[in-house]
Amino acid sequence: MSEFVDEAALCARGGDGGAGCVSFRREAHVPLGGPDGGDGGKGGDVWLVADRNVASLLAFRDHPHRSAASGTHGQGKRRHGSRGDDLIVKVPEGTVVKDRDGVVLADLVTAGDRWLAAAGGHGGKGNARFLSNRRRAPAFAEQGEEGVERWVWMELKLMADVALVGLPNVGKSTLISRISAARPKIADYPFTTLVPNLGVVRVADDEDFVVADIPGLIEGAAQGRGLGHRFLRHIERARVLVLLLDLSPLAELSPADQERVLLGELADYRPELLERPMVRVGARVDLAESGGDAKPGGEPGGDDLLRISAVTGQGISSLVGRLATMVAQTRAEEPEPDSYVVHRPVAEGFRVIRGDDGASFEVVGREAIRAVALSDLTQPAALDVAQERLRRLGVDRALARAGARDGDVVRIGRLEFSYEGEDQFRVDDEATGRSR
């Protein structure tokens, strides 16, 4: 049986864009054919898509890397490179994506919800795109942009109709094995269940609901004691909660104390969970002593406490019927999703970072790097294009506000420039030792 994994890291990398081509038309009787270099193709994107046929994040535990295809380079005769294929990465419904700081980037709740994990790089423009009245024979093209690469953390919150909540070794696994076809590990010691188990309860031919067996909670789980947060997050999306209380004389806590601990942990984790439809169930009634099935709190009896025995079957049919009714009511109250959600990261722009030495600056941002991604910046025409692009982005003004002076080093991507005034850069070619 496959292992259930509800947390995993993902390294997504978009495909690189293809480079633009430098080419000139060469035909008989056409002495001045002009530039005809084609554009490079865009790199493929990496998309996370919620799929109801995927049960866990097991596929990412040992293989976290996912990469999309790169675009191909442009060619002469204005032949553009082909676009790289997008990569669709399927994840379970209820997957939450976070960055390294724990900020939620996307919540893929229902099937079809998708998030752009890593965008592919733009393809470079061929030299035909730089033809103008001033540049009749541009001998430079644009380099392909590298795809985005990022690490994210994925957490799965189970999408179940009913969540069984109780202390360790209270009989949750036995109950779910009784009412569904699920066969979790069952033993007479605490923490038998270390991962959630799902079971489908069939009520009629066209009516069923999903029950989640949540590993036993302990006091302090909401503060992270034990694996509290990992267990509690699977309760968040459940429509109905079942508080399973042990009525047997073997229980360490009385039913009243068990209920107090469970409700306290739910309130500390998310107070709104106490507003969910809730069923109080007294388990192991077959082992209860004469007064052992008293209502939690010391009062005998009680109509709101449903007494069951997963071993003998007592009260099981009543419990299933009550849960089916409550699930149907909550489903009817929920609006039907009319479409899936597409999450796209917001463009970051650029920013200027001043070096520790005070005489160097780094311009960070995909737009700025793309502006100087030309094949040969030692050419005056290519450098003019780069300077115009940076000026339109406002990089010159940002450097001036940051305190840049003539001669200061400015790094943009892998290139290094010397700053000269608010709108002038000199590129330093380390290979030839020349500057322009």
C-alpha positions, 0 to 999 in steps of 0.5 A, spaced: 500 500 500 502 506 498 504 511 503 500 517 505 505 523 504 501 530 506 508 535 506 513 535 501 518 540 497 518 542 490 523 545 486 519 548 479 523 551 474 521 554 467 524 552 461 529 557 458 527 561 452 530 560 445 535 565 443 534 570 437 538 569 431 543 574 427 542 573 420 542 577 413 538 575 407 543 572 402 540 571 395 542 572 388 540 579 385 538 582 392 545 585 394 541 589 400 537 583 403 537 586 410 536 582 417 532 576 417 533 573 424 527 569 427 525 570 434 527 564 439 521 560 442 518 562 449 520 556 455 514 552 457 511 554 464 510 549 470 503 549 473 500 546 479 493 543 478 489 540 483 486 533 481 481 529 485 485 522 482 491 524 486 491 522 493 497 525 496 504 528 495 508 522 495 510 523 488 515 529 491 518 526 497 524 523 493 523 527 487 522 534 488 524 537 481 520 539 476 522 542 469 519 544 463 521 544 456 526 550 453 524 554 447 528 553 441 533 558 438 530 562 432 533 561 425 535 565 418 529 567 413 525 569 419 524 562 422 522 563 429 523 558 434 518 553 437 515 554 444 517 549 449 511 545 452 508 547 459 509 542 464 502 540 468 504 537 475 498 534 478 497 535 486 491 533 491 485 537 492 486 541 498 494 543 497 496 549 500 503 552 497 507 556 501 514 560 500 520 559 504 517 564 509 511 560 510 507 565 506 501 562 502 502 563 495 496 559 493 490 554 495 488 549 490 481 547 493 477 544 488 479 540 482 482 544 476 485 550 480 491 551 478 497 556 480 503 558 475 509 555 479 515 557 475 514 561 468 518 560 462 523 565 460 521 569 454 524 568 447 529 573 444 528 577 439 532 576 432 536 582 429 530 583 424 526 586 430 531 591 431 531 594 424 529 601 423 531 608 419 537 609 424 539 601 424 539 599 417 543 592 418 543 590 426 548 585 427 545 583 434 540 579 437 536 578 444 538 572 448 533 568 451 531 569 458 532 564 463 526 560 466 524 562 473 526 557 478 524 557 485 523 552 491 516 552 495 513 548 500 506 544 499 502 542 505 495 537 504 489 539 507 484 533 506 478 534 503 473 530 507 466 531 509 467 528 516 473 528 521 473 523 526 477 527 532 479 524 539 485 522 543 490 517 542 487 510 542 480 512 542 477 507 537 477 512 531 481 507 526 476 501 528 470 505 527 472 507 520 474 500 518 467 498 521 463 504 516 467 504 510 472 499 506 478 503 509 483 498 513 488 502 517 493 499 522 489 497 528 493 496 535 492 496 542 497 502 543 497 510 543 499 513 536 497 507 532 495 512 526 501 516 524 497 519 518 490 520 516 486 515 513 480 516 508 474 512 508 468 512 503 461 511 507 456 508 502 449 510 504 445 509 498 447 507 490 447 515 489 449 517 496 456 517 500 460 521 504 468 521 505 470 520 513 477 522 515 481 518 521 485 524 524 491 521 528 489 522 535 490 529 538 494 530 545 493 536 550 498 542 547 497 540 540 495 547 538 501 549 540 505 544 536 506 539 541 507 532 538 505 533 531 499 537 533 499 542 527 500 536 522 494 533 525 490 539 526 490 542 519 486 536 516 480 538 520 480 545 517 476 543 511 471 538 514 464 539 513 462 535 520 466 534 526 465 527 530 468 528 537 469 521 539 469 520 547 472 513 550 466 511 555 470 505 557 473 504 564 480 503 561 480 511 559 485 515 562 481 521 562 473 521 564 469 523 558 468 530 560 475 531 561 476 528 554 471 533 551 474 539 554 481 537 551 479 536 544 474 542 544 480 546 547 485 544 542 480 546 536 479 553 539 486 554 540 488 552 533 482 555 529 476 558 534 471 558 528 472 550 528 467 550 534 462 553 529 462 547 525 456 542 525 459 537 531 456 530 533 458 527 540 459 520 540 461 515 546 465 509 543 466 503 546 460 502 550 461 495 550 466 496 555 463 501 559 461 499 566 454 500 569 455 508 570 461 508 565 456 511 559 454 517 563 453 523 559 460 527 560 460 532 565 457 527 570 450 528 568 447 521 567 444 519 560 443 525 555 440 525 548 446 529 544 451 523 546 450 518 541 453 511 544 456 506 539 461 500 539 465 499 533 466 492 535 459 489 536 455 494 531 451 498 537 449 505 534 453 504 528 447 505 523 444 511 527 451 514 527 451 513 519 444 516 518 446 522 522 452 524 519 449 523 512 443 527 514 448 533 516 453 532 510 447 533 506 445 539 509 452 542 509 453 540 502 446 544 500 448 550 503 455 551 500 455 555 493 456 550 487 463 553 484 462 555 477 469 555 475 476 553 477 481 558 479 487 560 476 493 563 480 498 567 477 504 571 481 504 578 481 510 581 476 515 583 481 518 589 477 526 591 479 529 594 485 536 597 486 541 594 492 547 598 494 553 594 495 557 594 502 562 598 499 558 604 497 561 604 490 557 598 487 550 597 486 546 591 483 539 591 479 535 585 481 529 584 477 527 580 471 525 586 467 532 589 468 535 583 466 531 582 460 533 589 458 540 588 457 540 581 454 543 582 448 548 578 444 553 583 443 553 590 448 560 592 445 556 594 439 554 602 439 547 600 436 546 594 441 548 599 447 543 604 445 538 599 445 539 597 452 540 604 455 533 606 452 530 600 455 533 601 462 531 608 461 524 606 460 524 602 466 526 608 470 533 604 472 537 610 471 532 614 476 532 609 481 540 609 481 540 616 482 536 616 488 540 610 491 546 615 490 550 612 484 556 616 482 560 616 475 564 610 475 560 606 480 560 599 478 552 597 476 551 589 476 545 587 472 544 579 471 551 577 469 553 583 466 557 589 469 557 596 467 560 603 469 555 608 471 556 615 468 550 620 469 543 618 470 542 615 463 549 613 461 552 606 462 559 603 459 559 596 459 566 593 461 568 587 456 572 582 461 574 578 455 577 583 451 579 588 456 575 594 452 570 598 454 564 602 451 
